[in-house]
Amino acid sequence: MNRQSGERPRGGALILTVLLILLLIGAVFTVVMVLDALERPAPAGAGCRVDDGDHTFSLSAEQAGSAALIVAVGAGRDLPERALTIAVATAMQESSLRNLDHGDRDSLGLFQQRPSQGWGSPEQVQDPRYAAGLFYDRLVEVPDYLEVPLTEAAQAVQRSAFPDLYAQHEPLAAALTDALTGASPRALSCHLPEARTPAAGDEHPRFTALLDRDQPDAVISSALGGEIRLAAGSERAAWALGQWAVATAAETGVESVQVSSLRWERAGGGWEQVGPARRETPNGLETGAVIVR
Protein backbone atom coordinates (compact mmCIF):
# COMPACT_ATOMS: atom_id res chain seq x y z
CA MET A 1 0.00 0.00 0.00
CA ASN A 2 2.82 2.37 0.76
CA ARG A 3 4.32 1.74 -2.70
CA GLN A 4 1.01 2.39 -4.47
CA SER A 5 0.32 5.59 -2.57
CA GLY A 6 3.80 6.80 -3.45
CA GLU A 7 3.26 6.29 -7.19
CA ARG A 8 0.19 8.47 -7.47
CA PRO A 9 1.94 11.79 -6.97
CA ARG A 10 4.55 10.83 -9.54
CA GLY A 11 1.78 10.00 -12.05
CA GLY A 12 0.00 13.26 -11.32
CA ALA A 13 3.21 15.22 -11.74
CA LEU A 14 3.85 13.53 -15.07
CA ILE A 15 0.38 14.42 -16.33
CA LEU A 16 0.82 18.01 -15.16
CA THR A 17 4.18 18.23 -16.93
CA VAL A 18 2.69 16.93 -20.19
CA LEU A 19 -0.17 19.43 -19.93
CA LEU A 20 2.26 22.29 -19.36
CA ILE A 21 4.33 21.22 -22.38
CA LEU A 22 1.20 21.07 -24.55
CA LEU A 23 0.13 24.50 -23.33
CA LEU A 24 3.58 25.87 -24.14
CA ILE A 25 3.48 24.36 -27.64
CA GLY A 26 0.02 25.83 -28.15
CA ALA A 27 1.20 29.26 -27.02
CA VAL A 28 4.19 29.16 -29.38
CA PHE A 29 1.94 28.06 -32.26
CA THR A 30 -0.46 30.91 -31.50
CA VAL A 31 2.35 33.48 -31.50
CA VAL A 32 3.67 32.16 -34.83
CA MET A 33 0.21 32.33 -36.38
CA VAL A 34 -0.35 35.88 -35.12
CA LEU A 35 3.02 37.05 -36.44
CA ASP A 36 2.29 35.42 -39.79
CA ALA A 37 -1.07 37.16 -39.96
CA LEU A 38 0.54 40.51 -39.15
CA GLU A 39 2.90 40.10 -42.10
CA ARG A 40 0.03 39.59 -44.54
CA PRO A 41 -1.77 42.81 -45.56
CA ALA A 42 -4.96 41.00 -46.56
CA PRO A 43 -6.37 37.47 -46.51
CA ALA A 44 -6.78 35.42 -49.65
CA GLY A 45 -10.54 35.90 -49.55
CA ALA A 46 -10.35 39.67 -50.15
CA GLY A 47 -12.38 40.59 -53.21
CA CYS A 48 -12.38 43.01 -56.14
CA ARG A 49 -14.77 43.93 -58.92
CA VAL A 50 -14.57 45.67 -62.26
CA ASP A 51 -17.45 47.23 -64.20
CA ASP A 52 -17.65 47.66 -67.97
CA GLY A 53 -20.86 49.69 -67.91
CA ASP A 54 -23.10 46.71 -68.65
CA HIS A 55 -21.72 44.02 -66.37
CA THR A 56 -19.88 43.80 -63.07
CA PHE A 57 -17.24 41.08 -62.80
CA SER A 58 -15.97 39.72 -59.49
CA LEU A 59 -12.43 38.51 -58.91
CA SER A 60 -10.07 37.90 -56.04
CA ALA A 61 -7.44 40.37 -54.88
CA GLU A 62 -4.77 38.00 -56.20
CA GLN A 63 -6.39 37.96 -59.64
CA ALA A 64 -6.68 41.75 -59.69
CA GLY A 65 -3.00 42.07 -58.78
CA SER A 66 -1.99 39.67 -61.55
CA ALA A 67 -4.07 41.55 -64.11
CA ALA A 68 -2.49 44.82 -62.96
CA LEU A 69 0.98 43.42 -63.58
CA ILE A 70 0.11 42.00 -67.01
CA VAL A 71 -1.42 45.30 -68.14
CA ALA A 72 1.51 47.28 -66.71
CA VAL A 73 4.04 45.17 -68.62
CA GLY A 74 2.16 45.62 -71.89
CA ALA A 75 1.52 49.32 -71.35
CA GLY A 76 5.20 49.79 -70.52
CA ARG A 77 5.98 48.49 -74.01
CA ASP A 78 3.44 50.89 -75.57
CA LEU A 79 1.46 47.95 -76.92
CA PRO A 80 -2.15 48.49 -78.08
CA GLU A 81 -4.89 47.85 -75.55
CA ARG A 82 -6.04 44.91 -77.66
CA ALA A 83 -2.72 43.17 -76.91
CA LEU A 84 -3.22 43.75 -73.20
CA THR A 85 -6.74 42.31 -73.36
CA ILE A 86 -5.47 39.20 -75.18
CA ALA A 87 -2.80 38.68 -72.52
CA VAL A 88 -5.19 39.06 -69.57
CA ALA A 89 -7.77 36.72 -71.15
CA THR A 90 -5.06 34.15 -71.87
CA ALA A 91 -3.78 34.19 -68.29
CA MET A 92 -7.35 33.97 -66.99
CA GLN A 93 -7.91 30.78 -68.98
CA GLU A 94 -4.51 29.25 -68.31
CA SER A 95 -4.18 29.88 -64.56
CA SER A 96 -7.24 31.86 -63.46
CA LEU A 97 -4.79 34.79 -63.08
CA ARG A 98 -2.75 32.97 -60.44
CA ASN A 99 0.98 32.32 -60.41
CA LEU A 100 0.74 28.53 -60.16
CA ASP A 101 3.62 26.26 -59.16
CA HIS A 102 2.01 23.31 -60.97
CA GLY A 103 0.06 22.49 -64.11
CA ASP A 104 -0.35 20.03 -66.96
CA ARG A 105 2.95 18.22 -67.41
CA ASP A 106 5.61 20.88 -66.68
CA SER A 107 3.38 23.94 -67.20
CA LEU A 108 3.98 26.69 -64.62
CA GLY A 109 3.09 30.27 -63.77
CA LEU A 110 0.49 32.79 -64.89
CA PHE A 111 0.53 31.64 -68.50
CA GLN A 112 1.26 27.96 -67.80
CA GLN A 113 4.41 28.13 -69.90
CA ARG A 114 6.45 24.94 -70.26
CA PRO A 115 10.21 25.03 -69.62
CA SER A 116 10.59 21.91 -71.76
CA GLN A 117 9.14 23.80 -74.72
CA GLY A 118 11.61 26.67 -74.64
CA TRP A 119 9.74 29.16 -72.46
CA GLY A 120 12.58 29.49 -69.95
CA SER A 121 13.60 27.91 -66.67
CA PRO A 122 11.02 26.94 -64.03
CA GLU A 123 12.11 29.95 -61.99
CA GLN A 124 11.72 32.31 -64.94
CA VAL A 125 8.23 31.24 -65.98
CA GLN A 126 7.10 31.61 -62.36
CA ASP A 127 8.31 35.22 -62.39
CA PRO A 128 5.08 36.99 -63.47
CA ARG A 129 6.88 39.91 -65.10
CA TYR A 130 9.11 37.59 -67.14
CA ALA A 131 6.13 35.40 -68.09
CA ALA A 132 4.03 38.35 -69.25
CA GLY A 133 6.93 39.86 -71.18
CA LEU A 134 7.65 36.61 -73.01
CA PHE A 135 3.97 36.19 -73.86
CA TYR A 136 3.98 39.66 -75.43
CA ASP A 137 7.23 38.87 -77.27
CA ARG A 138 5.54 35.96 -79.02
CA LEU A 139 2.15 37.62 -79.42
CA VAL A 140 3.49 40.51 -81.49
CA GLU A 141 5.03 37.98 -83.89
CA VAL A 142 1.58 36.57 -84.72
CA PRO A 143 0.42 37.95 -88.10
CA ASP A 144 -2.56 40.31 -87.77
CA TYR A 145 -2.90 39.51 -84.06
CA LEU A 146 -4.84 42.73 -83.50
CA GLU A 147 -7.42 41.90 -86.16
CA VAL A 148 -8.05 38.18 -85.70
CA PRO A 149 -10.42 36.89 -82.99
CA LEU A 150 -8.88 36.88 -79.52
CA THR A 151 -8.96 33.10 -79.26
CA GLU A 152 -6.95 32.75 -82.50
CA ALA A 153 -4.28 35.18 -81.34
CA ALA A 154 -3.99 33.48 -77.94
CA GLN A 155 -3.89 30.02 -79.47
CA ALA A 156 -1.13 31.02 -81.88
CA VAL A 157 1.05 31.70 -78.85
CA GLN A 158 -0.10 29.05 -76.40
CA ARG A 159 -0.85 26.01 -78.59
CA SER A 160 -3.56 24.87 -76.18
CA ALA A 161 -5.52 21.63 -76.41
CA PHE A 162 -8.65 23.74 -75.82
CA PRO A 163 -8.24 26.76 -78.12
CA ASP A 164 -11.87 27.91 -78.02
CA LEU A 165 -11.91 28.58 -74.27
CA TYR A 166 -9.98 31.86 -74.36
CA ALA A 167 -12.91 33.78 -75.84
CA GLN A 168 -15.10 33.36 -72.75
CA HIS A 169 -12.77 35.64 -70.78
CA GLU A 170 -12.68 38.50 -73.29
CA PRO A 171 -15.36 40.69 -71.61
CA LEU A 172 -13.62 40.51 -68.22
CA ALA A 173 -10.19 41.05 -69.78
CA ALA A 174 -11.41 44.08 -71.74
CA ALA A 175 -12.97 45.58 -68.61
CA LEU A 176 -9.75 45.11 -66.65
CA THR A 177 -7.67 46.58 -69.46
CA ASP A 178 -9.93 49.64 -69.74
CA ALA A 179 -9.74 50.21 -65.98
CA LEU A 180 -6.00 49.65 -65.63
CA THR A 181 -5.13 51.90 -68.60
CA GLY A 182 -7.36 54.67 -67.27
CA ALA A 183 -9.89 54.48 -70.10
CA SER A 184 -12.65 53.65 -67.59
CA PRO A 185 -12.39 55.81 -64.44
CA ARG A 186 -13.59 54.39 -61.10
CA ALA A 187 -14.37 51.04 -62.78
CA LEU A 188 -12.16 48.89 -60.55
CA SER A 189 -12.47 48.63 -56.79
CA CYS A 190 -11.56 46.19 -54.04
CA HIS A 191 -13.02 45.51 -50.61
CA LEU A 192 -10.13 44.67 -48.31
CA PRO A 193 -9.68 44.33 -44.55
CA GLU A 194 -7.59 46.89 -42.71
CA ALA A 195 -3.90 46.49 -43.46
CA ARG A 196 -2.09 44.90 -40.52
CA THR A 197 1.35 46.32 -41.30
CA PRO A 198 1.58 50.14 -41.32
CA ALA A 199 3.81 52.15 -43.61
CA ALA A 200 7.37 52.71 -42.42
CA GLY A 201 8.23 56.40 -42.19
CA ASP A 202 6.91 58.69 -44.89
CA GLU A 203 6.82 56.09 -47.66
CA HIS A 204 5.10 52.75 -48.07
CA PRO A 205 8.09 50.50 -48.82
CA ARG A 206 6.09 47.71 -50.44
CA PHE A 207 4.09 50.18 -52.52
CA THR A 208 7.15 52.07 -53.75
CA ALA A 209 8.95 48.81 -54.56
CA LEU A 210 6.00 47.62 -56.64
CA LEU A 211 5.68 51.08 -58.21
CA ASP A 212 9.30 50.90 -59.35
CA ARG A 213 8.68 47.45 -60.82
CA ASP A 214 5.36 48.02 -62.58
CA GLN A 215 5.23 51.80 -63.12
CA PRO A 216 8.85 52.92 -63.60
CA ASP A 217 7.78 56.18 -65.28
CA ALA A 218 5.59 57.26 -62.35
CA VAL A 219 6.80 60.43 -60.62
CA ILE A 220 6.54 60.79 -56.84
CA SER A 221 6.05 64.52 -56.28
CA SER A 222 6.09 64.26 -52.50
CA ALA A 223 6.11 61.73 -49.66
CA LEU A 224 5.28 63.05 -46.22
CA GLY A 225 3.42 61.80 -43.18
CA GLY A 226 2.54 58.46 -44.75
CA GLU A 227 1.07 60.16 -47.84
CA ILE A 228 2.56 59.71 -51.30
CA ARG A 229 1.57 62.07 -54.11
CA LEU A 230 2.06 60.92 -57.70
CA ALA A 231 2.12 63.35 -60.61
CA ALA A 232 0.48 61.55 -63.52
CA GLY A 233 0.28 64.37 -66.07
CA SER A 234 -3.28 63.69 -67.25
CA GLU A 235 -6.58 62.50 -65.85
CA ARG A 236 -6.41 59.24 -67.80
CA ALA A 237 -2.87 58.53 -66.61
CA ALA A 238 -3.99 59.33 -63.07
CA TRP A 239 -6.84 56.82 -63.27
CA ALA A 240 -4.47 54.20 -64.69
CA LEU A 241 -2.10 54.71 -61.75
CA GLY A 242 -4.90 54.98 -59.22
CA GLN A 243 -6.68 51.80 -60.25
CA TRP A 244 -3.37 49.97 -60.47
CA ALA A 245 -2.74 51.05 -56.86
CA VAL A 246 -6.15 49.68 -55.83
CA ALA A 247 -5.61 46.39 -57.70
CA THR A 248 -2.30 45.85 -55.90
CA ALA A 249 -3.38 47.12 -52.47
CA ALA A 250 -3.77 43.62 -51.00
CA GLU A 251 -0.07 43.12 -51.65
CA THR A 252 1.21 46.59 -50.74
CA GLY A 253 -0.98 47.36 -47.72
CA VAL A 254 -2.13 50.72 -49.12
CA GLU A 255 -5.08 52.08 -47.11
CA SER A 256 -6.55 54.61 -49.56
CA VAL A 257 -6.12 55.98 -53.07
CA GLN A 258 -7.45 59.32 -54.30
CA VAL A 259 -7.79 60.36 -57.94
CA SER A 260 -9.22 63.79 -58.69
CA SER A 261 -12.11 64.25 -56.22
CA LEU A 262 -12.76 60.53 -55.70
CA ARG A 263 -11.24 58.37 -53.01
CA TRP A 264 -11.10 54.60 -52.55
CA GLU A 265 -10.60 53.09 -49.09
CA ARG A 266 -9.93 49.45 -48.19
CA ALA A 267 -12.89 48.99 -45.86
CA GLY A 268 -15.38 50.93 -47.99
CA GLY A 269 -14.48 49.23 -51.23
CA GLY A 270 -15.90 51.82 -53.62
CA TRP A 271 -14.95 55.28 -54.88
CA GLU A 272 -16.44 58.11 -52.80
CA GLN A 273 -16.62 61.84 -53.46
CA VAL A 274 -14.15 63.92 -51.44
CA GLY A 275 -12.23 67.16 -51.93
CA PRO A 276 -10.07 67.66 -55.03
CA ALA A 277 -6.63 66.08 -55.08
CA ARG A 278 -5.11 68.85 -57.18
CA ARG A 279 -3.07 71.67 -55.64
CA GLU A 280 -1.24 74.78 -56.77
CA THR A 281 2.30 74.29 -58.06
CA PRO A 282 4.87 76.79 -59.38
CA ASN A 283 3.65 75.86 -62.87
CA GLY A 284 -0.04 76.23 -62.08
CA LEU A 285 -2.76 73.83 -60.93
CA GLU A 286 -1.66 70.20 -60.66
CA THR A 287 -3.01 67.88 -63.37
CA GLY A 288 -3.65 64.19 -62.82
CA ALA A 289 -2.65 63.93 -59.18
CA VAL A 290 -2.89 60.61 -57.33
CA ILE A 291 -2.69 60.48 -53.53
CA VAL A 292 -1.80 57.17 -51.87
CA ARG A 293 -1.95 56.61 -48.12
C-alpha positions in Angstrom: 0.0 0.0 0.0 2.8 2.4 0.8 4.3 1.7 -2.7 1.0 2.4 -4.5 0.3 5.6 -2.6 3.8 6.8 -3.4 3.3 6.3 -7.2 0.2 8.5 -7.5 1.9 11.8 -7.0 4.5 10.8 -9.5 1.8 10.0 -12.1 0.0 13.3 -11.3 3.2 15.2 -11.7 3.9 13.5 -15.1 0.4 14.4 -16.3 0.8 18.0 -15.2 4.2 18.2 -16.9 2.7 16.9 -20.2 -0.2 19.4 -19.9 2.3 22.3 -19.4 4.3 21.2 -22.4 1.2 21.1 -24.5 0.1 24.5 -23.3 3.6 25.9 -24.1 3.5 24.4 -27.6 0.0 25.8 -28.1 1.2 29.3 -27.0 4.2 29.2 -29.4 1.9 28.1 -32.3 -0.5 30.9 -31.5 2.4 33.5 -31.5 3.7 32.2 -34.8 0.2 32.3 -36.4 -0.3 35.9 -35.1 3.0 37.1 -36.4 2.3 35.4 -39.8 -1.1 37.2 -40.0 0.5 40.5 -39.2 2.9 40.1 -42.1 0.0 39.6 -44.5 -1.8 42.8 -45.6 -5.0 41.0 -46.6 -6.4 37.5 -46.5 -6.8 35.4 -49.7 -10.5 35.9 -49.6 -10.3 39.7 -50.2 -12.4 40.6 -53.2 -12.4 43.0 -56.1 -14.8 43.9 -58.9 -14.6 45.7 -62.3 -17.4 47.2 -64.2 -17.7 47.7 -68.0 -20.9 49.7 -67.9 -23.1 46.7 -68.7 -21.7 44.0 -66.4 -19.9 43.8 -63.1 -17.2 41.1 -62.8 -16.0 39.7 -59.5 -12.4 38.5 -58.9 -10.1 37.9 -56.0 -7.4 40.4 -54.9 -4.8 38.0 -56.2 -6.4 38.0 -59.6 -6.7 41.7 -59.7 -3.0 42.1 -58.8 -2.0 39.7 -61.6 -4.1 41.6 -64.1 -2.5 44.8 -63.0 1.0 43.4 -63.6 0.1 42.0 -67.0 -1.4 45.3 -68.1 1.5 47.3 -66.7 4.0 45.2 -68.6 2.2 45.6 -71.9 1.5 49.3 -71.4 5.2 49.8 -70.5 6.0 48.5 -74.0 3.4 50.9 -75.6 1.5 47.9 -76.9 -2.1 48.5 -78.1 -4.9 47.8 -75.6 -6.0 44.9 -77.7 -2.7 43.2 -76.9 -3.2 43.7 -73.2 -6.7 42.3 -73.4 -5.5 39.2 -75.2 -2.8 38.7 -72.5 -5.2 39.1 -69.6 -7.8 36.7 -71.2 -5.1 34.2 -71.9 -3.8 34.2 -68.3 -7.3 34.0 -67.0 -7.9 30.8 -69.0 -4.5 29.2 -68.3 -4.2 29.9 -64.6 -7.2 31.9 -63.5 -4.8 34.8 -63.1 -2.7 33.0 -60.4 1.0 32.3 -60.4 0.7 28.5 -60.2 3.6 26.3 -59.2 2.0 23.3 -61.0 0.1 22.5 -64.1 -0.3 20.0 -67.0 3.0 18.2 -67.4 5.6 20.9 -66.7 3.4 23.9 -67.2 4.0 26.7 -64.6 3.1 30.3 -63.8 0.5 32.8 -64.9 0.5 31.6 -68.5 1.3 28.0 -67.8 4.4 28.1 -69.9 6.5 24.9 -70.3 10.2 25.0 -69.6 10.6 21.9 -71.8 9.1 23.8 -74.7 11.6 26.7 -74.6 9.7 29.2 -72.5 12.6 29.5 -69.9 13.6 27.9 -66.7 11.0 26.9 -64.0 12.1 29.9 -62.0 11.7 32.3 -64.9 8.2 31.2 -66.0 7.1 31.6 -62.4 8.3 35.2 -62.4 5.1 37.0 -63.5 6.9 39.9 -65.1 9.1 37.6 -67.1 6.1 35.4 -68.1 4.0 38.4 -69.3 6.9 39.9 -71.2 7.7 36.6 -73.0 4.0 36.2 -73.9 4.0 39.7 -75.4 7.2 38.9 -77.3 5.5 36.0 -79.0 2.1 37.6 -79.4 3.5 40.5 -81.5 5.0 38.0 -83.9 1.6 36.6 -84.7 0.4 37.9 -88.1 -2.6 40.3 -87.8 -2.9 39.5 -84.1 -4.8 42.7 -83.5 -7.4 41.9 -86.2 -8.0 38.2 -85.7 -10.4 36.9 -83.0 -8.9 36.9 -79.5 -9.0 33.1 -79.3 -6.9 32.8 -82.5 -4.3 35.2 -81.3 -4.0 33.5 -77.9 -3.9 30.0 -79.5 -1.1 31.0 -81.9 1.0 31.7 -78.8 -0.1 29.1 -76.4 -0.9 26.0 -78.6 -3.6 24.9 -76.2 -5.5 21.6 -76.4 -8.7 23.7 -75.8 -8.2 26.8 -78.1 -11.9 27.9 -78.0 -11.9 28.6 -74.3 -10.0 31.9 -74.4 -12.9 33.8 -75.8 -15.1 33.4 -72.7 -12.8 35.6 -70.8 -12.7 38.5 -73.3 -15.4 40.7 -71.6 -13.6 40.5 -68.2 -10.2 41.1 -69.8 -11.4 44.1 -71.7 -13.0 45.6 -68.6 -9.7 45.1 -66.7 -7.7 46.6 -69.5 -9.9 49.6 -69.7 -9.7 50.2 -66.0 -6.0 49.7 -65.6 -5.1 51.9 -68.6 -7.4 54.7 -67.3 -9.9 54.5 -70.1 -12.7 53.6 -67.6 -12.4 55.8 -64.4 -13.6 54.4 -61.1 -14.4 51.0 -62.8 -12.2 48.9 -60.6 -12.5 48.6 -56.8 -11.6 46.2 -54.0 -13.0 45.5 -50.6 -10.1 44.7 -48.3 -9.7 44.3 -44.6 -7.6 46.9 -42.7 -3.9 46.5 -43.5 -2.1 44.9 -40.5 1.3 46.3 -41.3 1.6 50.1 -41.3 3.8 52.2 -43.6 7.4 52.7 -42.4 8.2 56.4 -42.2 6.9 58.7 -44.9 6.8 56.1 -47.7 5.1 52.8 -48.1 8.1 50.5 -48.8 6.1 47.7 -50.4 4.1 50.2 -52.5 7.2 52.1 -53.7 8.9 48.8 -54.6 6.0 47.6 -56.6 5.7 51.1 -58.2 9.3 50.9 -59.4 8.7 47.4 -60.8 5.4 48.0 -62.6 5.2 51.8 -63.1 8.8 52.9 -63.6 7.8 56.2 -65.3 5.6 57.3 -62.4 6.8 60.4 -60.6 6.5 60.8 -56.8 6.0 64.5 -56.3 6.1 64.3 -52.5 6.1 61.7 -49.7 5.3 63.1 -46.2 3.4 61.8 -43.2 2.5 58.5 -44.8 1.1 60.2 -47.8 2.6 59.7 -51.3 1.6 62.1 -54.1 2.1 60.9 -57.7 2.1 63.4 -60.6 0.5 61.5 -63.5 0.3 64.4 -66.1 -3.3 63.7 -67.3 -6.6 62.5 -65.8 -6.4 59.2 -67.8 -2.9 58.5 -66.6 -4.0 59.3 -63.1 -6.8 56.8 -63.3 -4.5 54.2 -64.7 -2.1 54.7 -61.8 -4.9 55.0 -59.2 -6.7 51.8 -60.3 -3.4 50.0 -60.5 -2.7 51.1 -56.9 -6.1 49.7 -55.8 -5.6 46.4 -57.7 -2.3 45.8 -55.9 -3.4 47.1 -52.5 -3.8 43.6 -51.0 -0.1 43.1 -51.6 1.2 46.6 -50.7 -1.0 47.4 -47.7 -2.1 50.7 -49.1 -5.1 52.1 -47.1 -6.6 54.6 -49.6 -6.1 56.0 -53.1 -7.4 59.3 -54.3 -7.8 60.4 -57.9 -9.2 63.8 -58.7 -12.1 64.2 -56.2 -12.8 60.5 -55.7 -11.2 58.4 -53.0 -11.1 54.6 -52.6 -10.6 53.1 -49.1 -9.9 49.5 -48.2 -12.9 49.0 -45.9 -15.4 50.9 -48.0 -14.5 49.2 -51.2 -15.9 51.8 -53.6 -14.9 55.3 -54.9 -16.4 58.1 -52.8 -16.6 61.8 -53.5 -14.1 63.9 -51.4 -12.2 67.2 -51.9 -10.1 67.7 -55.0 -6.6 66.1 -55.1 -5.1 68.9 -57.2 -3.1 71.7 -55.6 -1.2 74.8 -56.8 2.3 74.3 -58.1 4.9 76.8 -59.4 3.6 75.9 -62.9 0.0 76.2 -62.1 -2.8 73.8 -60.9 -1.7 70.2 -60.7 -3.0 67.9 -63.4 -3.7 64.2 -62.8 -2.6 63.9 -59.2 -2.9 60.6 -57.3 -2.7 60.5 -53.5 -1.8 57.2 -51.9 -2.0 56.6 -48.1 
